[in-house]
Amino acid sequence: MAQKRSIFEEVGTDQKVAAAPTTGVIDAAKRGARGAIRIWLMVLFALVVVMIAVGGLTRLTDSGLSITVWEPIKGAIPPLSAAEWEAEFDLYRQIPEYIEQNRGMSMAEFKVIYWWEWGHRQLGRFIGLVWALGFLFFLGTRKIPTGWTGKLVFVGALGGLQGAIGWWMVSSGLQAGMLDVASYRLATHLGLAFVILGVLAWYVFQLGRKEADLMQARRQKDAKLWSMGTGLMHFAFLQILIGALVAGIDAGRNYTDWPLMAGGFLPPDLFALEPWWRNFFEDDGLVQFMHRIAGYLLFAFGLVVWLRARKSPNGQTRFAFNLVFAVMVLQMVLGIVTVMNSAPWYLAITHQFFAVVLWVSILRARFLAGYPLAQSIRG
């Protein structure tokens, strides 16, 4: 006959209990050296920011055509003797920029613009070296997290493509009748620099949090704000490209009145160039007008996005979009001051630097809209 059990008796103490799983699929995946890779990408990010600034100064000092050949390896060594300097100067004397604009330039003046361009190219080589050494180290030590090898290769591929586009840009200024590089090629070169910067920033944001945390945060995604942030990102990128067109033909140094242009809403002599499409790239009045109008529209859309972001329940996300709007206001004022002063180099390079700040702040705000940070119930 079965014995009665006490209601206080432990049940099943002699049975084996299945061990609870200690890790999930995400945790079981190879984490790798996320922190170390993040620091490496942050170094690359800082170097690309410096590269953009040096590239801008190279353009503003009219130094970009001082080296007329592309030698990715041999070109790392500058002229070391008087004969080598003379040979480099002779190559420069053969291009239209020297013949029509800088005829009579001294060797000392040539060296100034040569060192700017050489420094720009050398910095590009250094960035490539930092990427290659870092990637090979993490690959060789098997420290790359699962799914990240292709992403890191992508960064290096973009850097290699940028070097090729850089020469494609420079070569346009060596052709007959050209005193500067083609503005649309300059815009392509600068645009790709901002793409590289954006990719690096996005990867840094991702690596700053655990994969499991990102998947959890994604459930709280503000879909509407993410979509509007995406639109703002694309609009800002378009404005950056138009700004590169302005820089490419020095359009910021003309039409220094604001809000009008030469006393009118539209600049005079529109579509004077043939064929008509050249005006969108080469007419200083039309290009500056496009940059102004795109700036106004970008600011208006930024205001709409900011007002929508104020409704976000997440405090960090709201703050990120507050920063975007503050930088946008500063950048717009700085752009007006720059053009009204005929774009001196120090204002022009500051305007370009704040384009970088605005670009990264938009990316960060968009990231936080898609992957909000955890916060207390009080917010």
C-alpha positions as CSV (number, residue, x, y, z in Angstrom):
1,M,0.0,0.0,0.0
2,A,1.3,3.4,-1.0
3,Q,2.6,5.5,1.8
4,K,1.0,9.0,2.3
5,R,3.3,11.9,1.5
6,S,3.5,14.9,3.7
7,I,2.5,18.1,2.0
8,F,5.8,19.6,3.2
9,E,7.9,16.8,1.7
10,E,10.4,17.7,-1.1
11,V,9.3,16.1,-4.3
12,G,11.8,14.7,-6.9
13,T,15.0,15.3,-4.9
14,D,16.4,12.1,-6.1
15,Q,15.7,12.8,-9.8
16,K,18.2,14.3,-12.2
17,V,17.2,17.8,-13.4
18,A,18.2,18.8,-16.9
19,A,20.8,21.6,-16.9
20,A,19.5,24.9,-18.1
21,P,21.3,26.2,-21.2
22,T,23.9,28.8,-20.2
23,T,24.2,30.5,-23.5
24,G,22.1,31.3,-26.4
25,V,22.8,31.2,-30.1
26,I,24.0,34.8,-30.1
27,D,26.3,34.3,-27.1
28,A,27.7,31.1,-28.5
29,A,28.8,32.9,-31.7
30,K,32.4,34.1,-31.9
31,R,32.5,37.5,-30.2
32,G,36.0,38.4,-31.2
33,A,37.9,41.5,-30.0
34,R,35.0,43.9,-30.5
35,G,36.6,46.5,-28.3
36,A,40.0,46.4,-29.9
37,I,38.5,46.5,-33.4
38,R,36.3,49.4,-32.4
39,I,39.4,51.4,-31.3
40,W,41.2,50.5,-34.6
41,L,38.2,51.7,-36.6
42,M,38.0,54.9,-34.5
43,V,41.7,55.6,-35.4
44,L,40.8,55.1,-39.1
45,F,37.8,57.4,-38.6
46,A,40.0,60.1,-37.2
47,L,42.5,59.7,-40.0
48,V,39.8,60.0,-42.6
49,V,38.6,63.3,-41.0
50,V,42.1,64.6,-41.2
51,M,42.3,63.4,-44.8
52,I,39.2,65.4,-45.7
53,A,40.6,68.5,-44.1
54,V,44.0,68.1,-45.8
55,G,42.2,67.4,-49.1
56,G,40.2,70.6,-48.6
57,L,43.3,72.7,-48.0
58,T,45.0,71.1,-51.0
59,R,42.1,72.3,-53.1
60,L,42.0,75.8,-51.5
61,T,45.7,76.3,-52.1
62,D,45.4,75.1,-55.7
63,S,47.9,72.3,-55.1
64,G,46.1,69.3,-56.4
65,L,47.7,69.3,-59.9
66,S,51.3,69.8,-58.7
67,I,52.0,66.0,-59.1
68,T,51.2,65.0,-62.6
69,V,51.8,61.2,-62.4
70,W,50.3,58.5,-60.3
71,E,52.8,56.1,-58.7
72,P,51.1,54.4,-55.7
73,I,54.4,52.9,-54.5
74,K,57.3,54.9,-55.9
75,G,55.4,58.2,-55.4
76,A,55.8,57.8,-51.6
77,I,59.4,59.0,-52.0
78,P,59.5,62.8,-52.7
79,P,62.3,64.4,-54.8
80,L,65.6,64.2,-52.9
81,S,67.9,66.2,-55.1
82,A,67.9,69.4,-57.2
83,A,67.7,67.3,-60.4
84,E,64.7,65.4,-59.2
85,W,63.0,68.6,-58.1
86,E,63.7,70.1,-61.5
87,A,62.3,67.0,-63.3
88,E,59.0,67.3,-61.2
89,F,58.8,71.0,-62.0
90,D,59.3,70.3,-65.7
91,L,56.3,68.0,-65.7
92,Y,54.2,70.6,-64.0
93,R,55.2,73.2,-66.5
94,Q,53.6,71.2,-69.3
95,I,50.1,71.3,-67.9
96,P,47.5,74.0,-68.7
97,E,47.4,75.2,-65.1
98,Y,51.0,76.4,-65.2
99,I,50.9,77.6,-68.8
100,E,47.7,79.7,-68.4
101,Q,47.6,80.5,-64.7
102,N,51.0,80.1,-63.0
103,R,53.5,80.9,-65.6
104,G,56.7,82.3,-64.1
105,M,56.2,80.4,-60.8
106,S,59.5,79.9,-58.9
107,M,60.8,76.6,-57.6
108,A,60.1,77.7,-54.0
109,E,56.5,78.4,-54.9
110,F,56.2,75.1,-56.7
111,K,57.6,73.3,-53.6
112,V,54.8,74.7,-51.5
113,I,52.0,73.3,-53.6
114,Y,53.9,70.1,-54.2
115,W,54.2,69.3,-50.5
116,W,50.5,69.9,-50.0
117,E,49.6,67.3,-52.7
118,W,52.4,64.9,-51.6
119,G,51.2,65.1,-48.0
120,H,47.6,64.4,-49.1
121,R,48.7,61.3,-51.1
122,Q,51.0,60.2,-48.3
123,L,48.2,60.4,-45.8
124,G,46.1,58.2,-48.1
125,R,49.0,55.6,-48.2
126,F,49.3,55.8,-44.4
127,I,45.5,55.2,-43.9
128,G,45.8,52.2,-46.3
129,L,48.7,50.8,-44.2
130,V,46.8,51.3,-40.9
131,W,43.9,49.4,-42.4
132,A,46.0,46.6,-43.8
133,L,48.1,46.0,-40.7
134,G,45.1,46.1,-38.4
135,F,43.0,43.7,-40.6
136,L,45.9,41.2,-41.0
137,F,46.5,41.2,-37.3
138,F,42.9,40.6,-36.3
139,L,42.5,38.0,-39.1
140,G,45.7,36.2,-38.2
141,T,44.9,36.1,-34.5
142,R,41.3,35.0,-35.3
143,K,39.9,37.9,-33.3
144,I,37.3,39.1,-35.9
145,P,33.8,38.6,-34.6
146,T,31.4,36.3,-36.6
147,G,30.0,38.2,-39.6
148,W,32.5,41.0,-39.5
149,T,35.3,39.8,-41.9
150,G,33.4,41.0,-45.0
151,K,32.6,44.3,-43.4
152,L,36.2,45.0,-42.6
153,V,37.3,44.0,-46.1
154,F,34.6,46.4,-47.4
155,V,36.3,49.3,-45.6
156,G,39.6,48.4,-47.3
157,A,38.0,48.1,-50.7
158,L,36.4,51.5,-50.4
159,G,39.8,52.9,-49.5
160,G,41.4,51.4,-52.6
161,L,38.6,52.6,-54.8
162,Q,39.1,56.1,-53.3
163,G,42.7,56.1,-54.3
164,A,41.8,55.2,-57.9
165,I,39.1,57.9,-58.0
166,G,41.6,60.4,-56.7
167,W,43.8,59.9,-59.7
168,W,40.7,59.9,-62.0
169,M,39.9,63.3,-60.6
170,V,43.5,64.7,-60.9
171,S,43.9,63.4,-64.5
172,S,40.9,65.5,-65.6
173,G,42.8,68.7,-64.6
174,L,45.8,67.7,-66.8
175,Q,43.8,67.8,-70.1
176,A,43.9,70.6,-72.6
177,G,41.8,73.6,-71.6
178,M,41.5,72.6,-67.9
179,L,42.8,74.8,-65.1
180,D,41.3,72.7,-62.4
181,V,40.0,69.2,-61.9
182,A,36.5,68.5,-63.2
183,S,34.0,69.5,-60.5
184,Y,31.8,66.4,-60.9
185,R,34.9,64.2,-60.3
186,L,35.8,66.3,-57.3
187,A,32.3,65.7,-56.0
188,T,32.6,62.0,-56.5
189,H,36.0,62.0,-54.7
190,L,34.6,63.9,-51.7
191,G,31.3,62.0,-51.7
192,L,33.2,58.7,-51.4
193,A,35.2,60.1,-48.5
194,F,32.0,60.8,-46.7
195,V,30.7,57.4,-47.5
196,I,33.8,55.8,-46.0
197,L,33.5,58.1,-43.0
198,G,29.8,57.1,-42.6
199,V,30.6,53.3,-42.8
200,L,33.3,53.6,-40.2
201,A,31.1,55.6,-37.9
202,W,28.2,53.1,-38.3
203,Y,30.6,50.2,-37.5
204,V,31.9,52.0,-34.4
205,F,28.3,52.5,-33.2
206,Q,27.5,48.8,-33.7
207,L,30.7,47.6,-32.0
208,G,30.0,49.9,-29.0
209,R,27.2,47.6,-27.9
210,K,26.8,43.8,-27.5
211,E,25.1,41.9,-30.4
212,A,22.4,40.7,-28.0
213,D,21.8,44.3,-26.8
214,L,21.4,45.5,-30.4
215,M,18.9,42.8,-31.1
216,Q,17.0,43.7,-28.0
217,A,17.1,47.4,-28.8
218,R,15.9,46.8,-32.3
219,R,12.5,45.7,-30.9
220,Q,12.1,49.3,-29.6
221,K,12.9,50.8,-32.9
222,D,11.1,54.1,-33.8
223,A,10.2,53.1,-37.4
224,K,8.9,56.6,-38.3
225,L,11.9,58.4,-36.9
226,W,14.3,55.9,-38.4
227,S,12.7,56.5,-41.8
228,M,12.9,60.3,-41.4
229,G,16.5,60.0,-40.2
230,T,17.3,58.0,-43.4
231,G,15.8,60.7,-45.5
232,L,17.7,63.4,-43.7
233,M,20.9,61.4,-44.2
234,H,20.4,61.2,-47.9
235,F,19.4,64.8,-48.2
236,A,22.6,65.9,-46.3
237,F,24.7,63.7,-48.6
238,L,23.2,65.4,-51.6
239,Q,24.0,68.8,-50.2
240,I,27.6,67.7,-49.5
241,L,27.9,66.7,-53.2
242,I,26.6,70.1,-54.3
243,G,29.0,71.8,-51.9
244,A,31.8,69.9,-53.6
245,L,30.7,71.3,-57.0
246,V,30.8,74.8,-55.4
247,A,34.4,74.1,-54.2
248,G,35.4,72.6,-57.6
249,I,34.8,75.9,-59.5
250,D,35.3,78.4,-56.6
251,A,31.6,79.3,-56.9
252,G,31.6,80.4,-53.2
253,R,33.9,83.4,-54.0
254,N,31.3,85.1,-56.2
255,Y,27.9,86.5,-55.5
256,T,28.7,87.6,-52.0
257,D,25.3,89.3,-51.2
258,W,22.7,87.4,-49.2
259,P,19.8,86.5,-49.4
260,L,19.8,87.8,-53.0
261,M,22.4,87.0,-55.7
262,A,23.7,90.1,-57.6
263,G,20.6,91.9,-56.4
264,G,18.1,89.3,-57.6
265,F,16.6,86.0,-56.5
266,L,18.3,84.2,-59.4
267,P,21.9,84.8,-60.5
268,P,22.3,86.6,-63.9
269,D,23.1,84.9,-67.2
270,L,21.7,81.5,-66.4
271,F,22.4,78.7,-68.9
272,A,24.9,80.7,-70.8
273,L,27.1,77.6,-71.3
274,E,26.6,75.0,-74.1
275,P,25.4,72.3,-73.9
276,W,22.9,73.3,-71.3
277,W,23.7,70.6,-68.8
278,R,27.3,72.0,-68.3
279,N,25.7,74.9,-66.3
280,F,24.8,72.6,-63.5
281,F,28.5,71.7,-63.0
282,E,30.4,74.7,-64.3
283,D,28.3,77.9,-64.0
284,D,29.3,79.5,-60.7
285,G,26.0,81.4,-60.3
286,L,23.8,78.3,-60.9
287,V,25.9,76.0,-58.8
288,Q,25.9,78.4,-55.8
289,F,22.2,78.9,-56.3
290,M,21.6,75.2,-56.1
291,H,23.7,75.0,-52.9
292,R,21.7,77.8,-51.3
293,I,18.3,76.3,-52.2
294,A,19.3,72.8,-51.2
295,G,20.5,74.3,-47.9
296,Y,17.2,76.0,-47.2
297,L,15.2,72.8,-48.0
298,L,17.6,70.7,-45.9
299,F,17.1,73.1,-43.0
300,A,13.3,72.9,-43.4
301,F,13.3,69.2,-43.5
302,G,15.7,69.0,-40.6
303,L,13.3,71.2,-38.6
304,V,10.4,68.7,-39.3
305,V,12.6,65.8,-38.3
306,W,13.6,67.5,-35.1
307,L,10.0,68.3,-34.2
308,R,9.1,64.7,-34.7
309,A,12.1,63.5,-32.6
310,R,10.9,65.6,-29.7
311,K,8.0,63.1,-29.3
312,S,10.4,60.2,-28.9
313,P,10.0,58.5,-25.5
314,N,13.8,57.9,-25.4
315,G,15.8,60.7,-23.9
316,Q,19.1,59.7,-25.6
317,T,17.4,59.7,-29.0
318,R,15.8,63.1,-28.4
319,F,19.2,64.5,-27.4
320,A,20.9,63.1,-30.5
321,F,18.4,64.8,-32.8
322,N,18.7,68.0,-30.7
323,L,22.4,67.9,-31.5
324,V,21.7,67.4,-35.2
325,F,19.5,70.5,-35.3
326,A,21.9,72.6,-33.4
327,V,24.8,71.7,-35.7
328,M,22.5,72.3,-38.7
329,V,21.7,75.8,-37.5
330,L,25.4,76.5,-36.9
331,Q,26.4,75.1,-40.3
332,M,23.8,77.2,-42.1
333,V,25.0,80.4,-40.4
334,L,28.6,79.5,-41.2
335,G,27.7,78.9,-44.8
336,I,26.1,82.4,-45.1
337,V,29.1,84.0,-43.4
338,T,31.5,82.1,-45.7
339,V,29.9,83.2,-48.9
340,M,29.4,86.9,-47.7
341,N,33.2,87.0,-47.1
342,S,34.0,85.5,-50.5
343,A,35.0,82.1,-49.0
344,P,38.4,82.8,-47.4
345,W,40.3,79.5,-46.8
346,Y,39.8,79.5,-43.0
347,L,36.0,79.9,-43.3
348,A,35.8,77.5,-46.2
349,I,37.7,74.7,-44.3
350,T,35.7,75.3,-41.1
351,H,32.4,75.0,-43.2
352,Q,33.7,71.7,-44.6
353,F,34.7,70.5,-41.1
354,F,31.2,71.2,-39.8
355,A,29.8,69.2,-42.7
356,V,31.6,66.3,-41.3
357,V,30.2,67.0,-37.8
358,L,26.7,67.3,-39.2
359,W,27.0,64.1,-41.2
360,V,28.2,62.0,-38.3
361,S,25.6,63.5,-35.9
362,I,22.8,62.6,-38.3
363,L,24.2,59.0,-38.6
364,R,24.3,58.7,-34.8
365,A,20.8,60.1,-34.3
366,R,19.5,57.6,-37.0
367,F,21.3,54.8,-35.3
368,L,19.7,55.6,-31.9
369,A,16.3,55.8,-33.6
370,G,16.8,52.3,-34.8
371,Y,18.6,50.9,-31.7
372,P,17.4,53.0,-28.8
373,L,19.5,52.9,-25.6
374,A,17.9,51.3,-22.6
375,Q,16.5,53.7,-20.0
376,S,14.7,53.6,-16.8
377,I,10.9,53.9,-16.6
378,R,11.2,57.5,-15.7
379,G,13.1,58.0,-19.0
